[in-house]
Amino acid sequence: MMGLILELQRRTPLGWLQLSHHKSRLLVALAGIAFADVLIFMQLGFQNALYDSNTRLNRAFLTDIILISPQSRNMQNLATFSRRRLLQAADVPGVKSTQGIYIGLVTWKNPQTRQKTTVQAIGFNPEQVALNLPEVNSQLDKIKLPENFLFDRAARGEYEQVFQQINAGKLVTTEVDKRTISIGGVFKLGASFGADGTLVSSDENFLRLFPRRQAGSISLGLINIQPGYDTQQVATALKAYLKSEDVKVLTRAEYIKFEEDYWKKESPIGFIFSLGVSMGFMVGVIIVYQVLSTDVNAHMKEYATFKAMGYPNSYLLGVIFEEAIILAALGFIPGFIVPLGLYQLAANATNLPIYMTAVRAIIVFFLTIIMCAFSGAIATRRLQAADPADMF
């Protein structure tokens, strides 16, 4: 190891000298790499926000096993099934309790702007805790009142005056599908790509918003198991016991993955973000290739002289790859800093969970190195085939 360090210290940094000799070309290359990195960071940030925002409600359910209809596609497109399946599930050994959940999209008027927007309504029996949201659980007595709902204070839109009135103890009313409701309290969950916010109330209040919905048709079935039982084993027992085509048994982790898989594989949005990452990578490859190819052509005679002096192709390739690594490292710095501000700007504008993570930064850094190394490998093809005698 010490020998390698000493060798690197004795080695002339030819790659850096060549890059720094043409400062304007270097700045253009770094700007191009930074642009590619910013594009990749933004696409990955939006993609992560897509998955995080659309699984927040899935993660918030306080349950071990979930029953859904096989026709359900995602949280915004849930088919219903019979509540009788919960009664049957209660007979399986290991099942402690069951609870039905009603979920549906509604159009409501923003109490502040009076503009219509889409929010997700959730209804459940307030005598049982269904959500792992302390703010909701501390206000279950409020949603027992007729036409009384809790609203998401992290919803997308202008609600500052509404929240001030609620905090001051004033009554706030609005319309949901031409029905007047009251906002009795707030909690924090967050908007998603599918809905601008969330309304929570009792199952009775929910059914008032959906008069055509039968009480015996539920969207989700929450099942909690008794201590000492294995979740996977109970889920397997439920599948064998129910033997029904109108219900699917999922563990909590499987239900979260079910939602993620929809946005990854079935939704065009997930594909678009993945395509954006690929396009950013290709933009970086093209820009770095142009810079390194121009550098190779400009110094072809010098490289030929090195070959005539006995330097192997590996040495000359090392110079090009040295340039590629330098470009990757220097270009990544602004490519990492700029998205930090853009993430904050996008998060404030959309109320989506867009933020930087260490894992993402490491992934993009290695992608940048691969991008530059790949460009360097393409740029050196002519150099490897060059004959010193042809250069003079």
N, C-alpha and C positions, 0 to 999 in steps of 0.2 A: 504494500500500500504506500509506504514512504517512497519507494522507488518511482511509483506512478506519479505521486505528487511532485517529486523533483523533476521528473521528465516533463510534466506540464508546465512547471515554472521555467525550464530552459527553453521550451518551445516558443517560437515566435508566433504571436497571435495574428496570423496572416488574414484570417477571416474577418476579424474586427477591423484591421487596418484597411482592408478593401472596402468594407461597408462605410466606415467613417470617412473615407477619402471623398466619397460623393454624398455629402450630407443631405442634399435635396432629395436624392434617390432614397436614402435611408428613411427620411421623414415620411415620404410618400408610402413606402413599404410598411412602416409602423402604423400609419393612419389606416391603411387597408386592413392590416391584421386586427387592429383595434375595432374597426367597423365590423369585421366578421365575428369577432368575439362578442361584441355588443348584441349583434343579431342572434347569436346562439344563446347568450344569457337570457335575452328577452323571451325567446321562444320557449326555453326550458322553464323560465319563471312563470309564464302564462300556462304552460302545460301542468306544472305543479299546482298552480292555483286552481286549475280546472279540477284536478283530482281531489285536492284538499277541500275546496268549497263544497263540492258535491257529495262528499262523504262525511261532512261534519255532523249532519243529522243522524246518519247511520251510527256514527261513533257515540252519539249522545244518548242513544237508547240504553236503558239500564236493564240488560237482559243477558242470558247465556245462550239461548237458542231462539231463532226467529222462524216463524212460518210465513210464507208468502205464496201468492198464486204463481203457477208456472208461466202464466201469461204476462207477468210483470216484467218490464224492461229496465226501469230505473226508478228512482224515488219520485220523479215527476210523472211517471207512467205506470202506476201501480194498479193492477187488476184486483178485484175483490174475491173473497172466498167466504164460505159459511162459518159463522162463529161456532157451529157445532164441532168443528175440528179441534177447538180449544178444549171443549168439554171431554172429547175423546182423549186428547193428549194428557189431560190431568190424571188419567188412569194408569199411565206408564210409570213404573217404579223409578224413583229419582226425581220426578217432577214436583217442585215445591209449589209453584203458583203459575197462573196464566193470566194474560191480559190482552184484550183486543184494542187495536189502534186504528183510528180513522185518519186518513190523509187525503187531501185533495187541493188542487189549485183553484184560487178564487181571484176575481178582479175587484179591487177595492179602491176607494178614492183616498188619496193622500189627504189627511185632515188639514195639512198646512197649505198645500198648493192646489188641492181639489183635482189633481190629475189622476187618471186611472193607471194602475199598475198591477202586476201579477204577483201575488204572494202565496205562500204555501200554508194551508190551515191544517192543524193537528188537533185531534180530539181524543180524549181518553177519560177513564173513570178517575176523578180527582181523589177518590178514597185510596188509590194505589199510586205509588211513585213510579213513573214510567221513564223519566228522563234524568240523566246525570247532570242536571243543571240546577245548582243550588238556588239561583234566583227564581226559577220556576217553582221549585219544591217549597220555597218559603211563602208562596202566594197562591197555593192551591185553594185556599178558602175563597179567594176572589173569583176564580173561574167557576165556582159553584153557582154564582149569581147568574140569572138569566141574561143573555146577550152580552156577557162580560168576557173580555179577551185580554190576553197578555200579548204585547207586541215586541218584536225584535229591535232593540235600540241600535244594532249594528246593520240595519237594513240599508239598502242603497236608495238614496234620495234625500230630499230636504225635509228633516223632521225636528230641527233644533227647537222651534217654538212648541211643538207638540210635546217633546220630552220635558221642556221647562214647565209646561202646564201640569203634566202628570206628576212631576217631582214636587210641585207646589200643592198637590192634592186636588187639583181642579178636574172636573169631568170632561173627557174628550170623547166626542162621538164622530162617527163617519158612516159611510155606506159601503156595504159589501153586496154586490148583485141586487141593488135596490132595497136592501134590508139594513136598518140602522142598528149599529152595534156600539158598545162602549169599550174604551181602552182603559182597563183598570190598573195596569202595571206594565213594566218593561223587564226584559231580560236580554242577555247578549248571546247571539249565536253567529250571525253573519249571513250575508247574501251569497248567492251561488250563481252559476251560469244558467240555471233553470228557473230561479225565482229571485225576486228582489228582496224578500224578507220572509218572516215566519210569524204566523198567528197561532197561539196556543189557547185552548179552552177545554171545557168538559165535553164529553161525548154528546150530551144533550144539546149544548150550544152548537156543536159542529153539525149535527143532524138538522138543526133549524136552518143552517146555511145551505144545506143540500136536501131539500124536501123530498126529492125523488130517491134518495138513498135509503135503503132498508137498514134498519138497526142490526139485523142479523148478518149483514154483509160487511166484513171488516177488511182493512188494507194490509195490516200486519198482525201477527200473533206473537206476543212476547212470552217466553217461557223461561222461568228461573228454576234452577235445579237445587236440590237439597245438598247441604254440605257433605263432603265425602264421596260424592258421585263424580265420575268423569264426564265431562261435557260431550266428548266425542262418542262415548259409549251410549249415553242417553239419546243423543241425536240419531244414532244408528237404530236404537230400539224404537224411537218414534217413527222412523221411516218404515220399519218392518210392521209396526202396529197400525199405522194409519192406512197404508197401502191405497192411497187415493191419488187420482190424476189431477185433482183440483188444488193440491197443496204441495209445496216444496219445503223441506226441512233444511235449515242452514244454521251453522254456528255463527256466533257474532263476527268472528274473523272472516268466515266465508261470505257473510252478508256484505261486509265492507268491500271485500274483493269483488263480489258480484257487481257492486256499483262502479268500482274502478274499471272493471273489465268492459262495462258498457261504454264508458267514455273513451277507453283506450282502443277498443276494437270495433264497436258499432257506430259510435258517433263520428261524424266527419270532422268535428273540431279537433279531436285528438290526432287524427291523421294530418290535419293542416299544420299543427304545431310541430309534429315530427318532421314533416316536409320542410318547414322553416329552418329547423336545425340542420338538416342535410344541405339546404341551399346556402346557409351561412358557412358551413364547412367548405363547400365547393368554391364559394367566393374567395375565401381565404387561400385555398389551394391555387387558384388562378392568379391572384395578386402576387403571392410569394414566388410562384413559378416565373412570372414575368420579370420580377426583380432579379432573381437568381440567374435566369437565362440570359438576361441582358448583361449581368456581371460576368458570366462565363464567356460570352461572346466578346466582351470588351477586353478581357485578359487572356484570350485564347493563346496568343503568342507567348505570353509569360508562362502559362501552364505548359505549353509545348517545350519551352526551355527547361522547365523542371523535369519533364519526362526525358529530354535529351541528356540531362545531367545524371539520370539514373533514379530519380524519385519514382516510386511505383504509383499506380493508379489509386491505391488505397490512401496515399498521402493527400493527393489532390481531392479525392472524394471527401476526406476528412475536413479539408478547408471549406468545401461547400456546405457540408453538414454543420460545421462550426458556425457559418453564417446563418444557417437555418435556425439553429438553436438560439443564437443571439436575437434574431428577429422575433422568435416565439416568445422569449422571456421579456424583451422590451415592449413588444406589442401587446402582451397580455396585461401589463400594468394599467394603461388607460382603458383597455377593454374590460377590466374588472371594476375600475373606479366609476366609470360613467353609468353602468347599470345600477349601482347603488342608489343614485339619485333618481333614475328612471323607475326603479322598483317602488320607491316611496311615492313618487308622483302618480304612478298607476294605481297603487293601493289606495291612495286618498281619493282618486277619481272614481274608482269602481267598488270600493269596499270589499275587495277580494284579497285573500291571503297571499300577497306577492312579496317575497322577501328573499334575501340571499342566504344560502347555506354553505357551510364549509365543504360538504361533499360535492355540491355543484361546482364550486370554484375549483376544486381539485380536478374534477372531470373535465371541465372546459380547459384548464391548463394543459392537461395531457392531450386533449384533442388538438390544442394549438400546436403542441410539439409534433404530434403525428402529422398535422396539416403541413407544417413547414418542412418536416423531414421528407414527407412524400413529394412535395414540390421540389425539394433539393435532389431527390433521386431521379426525377424526370429531367431536371435541368442538366444533370451530369451525363446524360446518355451520349451526347456529342463529344464531350470531353474524353470519355473512355475510348471512343473509336478514333480519336484524332491521332494522326501520325506526325511526329515532330518534323519530318522531312517535308511535309506538305505545307507547313506553316511559314516557310521562308522561301 
